Amino acid sequence: MKDSAPRVICIGAGPAGLTAARQLSRAGASVIVLERDPVYVGGISRTEHYKGFRFDVGGHRFFSKSREIEGLWEEILGDQLIRRERKSRILYRGKLFDYPLRAFDALKKLGLPESTLCMLSYLKARLFPIRDPQTFEEWVTNQFGHRLYSIFFKTYTEKVWGMRCQEISADWAAQRIKGLSLGTAVWKATIPGWLRKAGSTPKTLIEFFKYPRLGPGQMWEAASEQIQESGGEVLLGMNVEGLARDPETGTWTVTAEDTDGKSHQYSADHVISSAAIIDLAECLQPAPPEAVLTAARALRYRDFLTVALIVRDVDCFDDNWIYIHDSSVRVGRIQNFKSWSPHMVPDPELNCLGLEYFCFKGDGLWTSEDEDLIRLADEELIHLGLVTPGHVVDGKVIRQAGAYPVYDENYEERVALFHTWLKKNMPGLHLVGRNGMHKYNNQDHAMMTALLTAENILAGEELWDVWKVNQDADYHEVGEDRTLAFSERKVPAAFEKNES
Ligand SMILES: Cc1cc2nc3c(=O)[nH]c(=O)nc-3n(C[C@H](O)[C@H](O)[C@H](O)COP(=O)(O)OP(=O)(O)OC[C@H]3O[C@@H](n4cnc5c(N)ncnc54)[C@H](O)[C@@H]3O)c2cc1C
């Protein structure tokens, strides 16, 4: 650590901002977290509440291949972290298929003629795979065959991204469903667990996960309290609008507007930003060169809304969530919050279902009145046969802008241009987290980028290159020596150390 404790501003009280702030404040740094949400901490991983019901922005599993992150969750929340069994299925043509797909279940429910066509299509994909797959469609077709891709991946994926599968980069599929093919699914479906090689299960097949008793927001509410106990501050309702660095002293001035429109200024040696790159770029004073600004402004995000319906049919289904592969409805996925944790619902006679709609800010869904969205969700639940008419007691709409950073054709170059310029011209400004780095990350990776950034700041040098924190520990191959270095400091092998 440097001679004097660093002064650090964290933009955003999501998992990344709070993890960095917690680590730094416990090490004696002077930390202020500025969060624009006036009520909640947790960012996309917050838990909203309404009349005693609690619901996530999409269900949030706590699962990581990093022991360090798993340990951190335990440390923050202790016995409030419960173990849950995962159950999720796909609703297709009125039938519920196991998800992750189990070959025999899928083929049985599809019927003999369709199953035969699927198997032939799979064989064709294995014998004549598409060389160097570039798109989501090509990548999944190689893994499952074109027919199964059309049935189980196309509709849902296109709803999520609002793009055709031919336009989505193969990277996305490779990160999210890597290691999973029809062959793996058959293996998983037929071979008893004790015969399978330990650690060979890909991430999407994980059957158990941890979950805070009162939803993910409970984790981040606890982290926020712990930061304040260590002397840090977490200020809500503070929208960061300006970031200026004095070139002489290297001191940062951060300007934030509170909910009454009043402007506040803070000084810091370091700024850690988990704000979306597109927003951060507009805050910088002086503004970056035009090419850098244009690259940041061209980054795209998919937005999202959940209609949480309080329903009387408590037994409609017991999955954590169901994927809706049906193009006759607009809902993409349905969460059952009681299955995540019974403590999310205050009344045993009632349940709370979250109907998830993927949209773009400003489109017809996003701008619909809440009461219209609640009516739409009610009608779609009935149409899908999941509940009977007259079951909805109440509803609440949650909108989440920038839920998904979009991996389109040029996103990598755009992010690299912004990041390279920032690194050279804005020392002391660190990018972390999901939208902060434009990475389609889960909480664990967002947290790891924050932890390593905190360590860099405390050391006063760049010990770690946080851009090397990859999406999943198992997906990254490392040599013997590095593995050893990481195990010494209990950082998993995938979180690579800067080689420079
Ligand atoms: C539908 C859905 C389901 C998911 N499921 C899972 C799951 O099962 N498991 C899992 O681990 N992860 C899951 N995730 C991912 C998880 O939500 C994110 O990885 C995590 O929240 C990222 O943390 P973050 O701190 O980087 O960003 P965020 O959560 O986005 O937090 C950033 C914070 O910064 C604030 N902010 C932004 N700009 C400013 C500004 N200018 N001034 C002040 N504050 C600002 C925002 O308000 C926000 O609170 C899911 C995500 C989605 C969308």
The ligand as a MOL file (V3000), in Angstrom:
LIG
                    3D

  0  0  0     0  0            999 V3000
M  V30 BEGIN CTAB
M  V30 COUNTS 53 58 0 0 0
M  V30 BEGIN ATOM
M  V30 1 C -31.8900 -11.2030 -16.5170 0
M  V30 2 C -30.5500 -11.3590 -15.8740 0
M  V30 3 C -30.2650 -12.4980 -15.1450 0
M  V30 4 C -29.0150 -12.6650 -14.5420 0
M  V30 5 N -28.7620 -13.8020 -13.8270 0
M  V30 6 C -27.5880 -13.9440 -13.1860 0
M  V30 7 C -27.3420 -15.0950 -12.3890 0
M  V30 8 O -28.1620 -16.0120 -12.3140 0
M  V30 9 N -26.1720 -15.1630 -11.7060 0
M  V30 10 C -25.2370 -14.1710 -11.7820 0
M  V30 11 O -24.2040 -14.2700 -11.0980 0
M  V30 12 N -25.4280 -13.0950 -12.5660 0
M  V30 13 C -26.5790 -12.9500 -13.2640 0
M  V30 14 N -26.8030 -11.8490 -14.0420 0
M  V30 15 C -25.6910 -10.8910 -14.2190 0
M  V30 16 C -25.5640 -9.9090 -13.0650 0
M  V30 17 O -26.7710 -9.2060 -12.9190 0
M  V30 18 C -24.4320 -8.9450 -13.3870 0
M  V30 19 O -23.2800 -9.6680 -13.7470 0
M  V30 20 C -24.0370 -8.0500 -12.2290 0
M  V30 21 O -25.1150 -7.3480 -11.6730 0
M  V30 22 C -22.9970 -7.0550 -12.7710 0
M  V30 23 O -22.5550 -6.2450 -11.7130 0
M  V30 24 P -21.9500 -4.8230 -12.0080 0
M  V30 25 O -21.6990 -4.2020 -10.6920 0
M  V30 26 O -20.8510 -4.9480 -12.9670 0
M  V30 27 O -23.0720 -4.0120 -12.7950 0
M  V30 28 P -24.5420 -3.5860 -12.4220 0
M  V30 29 O -25.2440 -4.6320 -11.6780 0
M  V30 30 O -25.1120 -3.0950 -13.7120 0
M  V30 31 O -24.3380 -2.3350 -11.4520 0
M  V30 32 C -23.9040 -1.0920 -11.9400 0
M  V30 33 C -24.4710 -0.0130 -11.0270 0
M  V30 34 O -23.9620 1.2530 -11.4550 0
M  V30 35 C -24.9830 2.2240 -11.3620 0
M  V30 36 N -24.6540 3.3090 -12.2750 0
M  V30 37 C -24.5270 3.2370 -13.6160 0
M  V30 38 N -24.2180 4.4520 -14.1190 0
M  V30 39 C -24.1330 5.2860 -13.0620 0
M  V30 40 C -23.8440 6.6790 -12.9410 0
M  V30 41 N -23.5820 7.4440 -14.0020 0
M  V30 42 N -23.8610 7.2290 -11.6910 0
M  V30 43 C -24.1170 6.4760 -10.6050 0
M  V30 44 N -24.4050 5.1570 -10.6680 0
M  V30 45 C -24.4100 4.5730 -11.8840 0
M  V30 46 C -26.2330 1.4450 -11.7610 0
M  V30 47 O -27.4030 2.0970 -11.2970 0
M  V30 48 C -25.9920 0.1060 -11.0770 0
M  V30 49 O -26.5230 0.0830 -9.7820 0
M  V30 50 C -28.0250 -11.6620 -14.6790 0
M  V30 51 C -28.3140 -10.5130 -15.4210 0
M  V30 52 C -29.5500 -10.3680 -16.0320 0
M  V30 53 C -29.8410 -9.1370 -16.8420 0
M  V30 END ATOM
M  V30 BEGIN BOND
M  V30 1 1 1 2
M  V30 2 1 2 3
M  V30 3 2 2 52
M  V30 4 2 3 4
M  V30 5 1 4 5
M  V30 6 1 4 50
M  V30 7 2 5 6
M  V30 8 1 6 7
M  V30 9 1 6 13
M  V30 10 2 7 8
M  V30 11 1 7 9
M  V30 12 1 9 10
M  V30 13 2 10 11
M  V30 14 1 10 12
M  V30 15 2 12 13
M  V30 16 1 13 14
M  V30 17 1 14 15
M  V30 18 1 14 50
M  V30 19 1 15 16
M  V30 20 1 16 17
M  V30 21 1 16 18
M  V30 22 1 18 19
M  V30 23 1 18 20
M  V30 24 1 20 21
M  V30 25 1 20 22
M  V30 26 1 22 23
M  V30 27 1 23 24
M  V30 28 2 24 25
M  V30 29 1 24 26
M  V30 30 1 24 27
M  V30 31 1 27 28
M  V30 32 2 28 29
M  V30 33 1 28 30
M  V30 34 1 28 31
M  V30 35 1 31 32
M  V30 36 1 32 33
M  V30 37 1 33 34
M  V30 38 1 33 48
M  V30 39 1 34 35
M  V30 40 1 35 36
M  V30 41 1 35 46
M  V30 42 1 36 37
M  V30 43 1 36 45
M  V30 44 2 37 38
M  V30 45 1 38 39
M  V30 46 1 39 40
M  V30 47 2 39 45
M  V30 48 1 40 41
M  V30 49 2 40 42
M  V30 50 1 42 43
M  V30 51 2 43 44
M  V30 52 1 44 45
M  V30 53 1 46 47
M  V30 54 1 46 48
M  V30 55 1 48 49
M  V30 56 2 50 51
M  V30 57 1 51 52
M  V30 58 1 52 53
M  V30 END BOND
M  V30 END CTAB
M  END
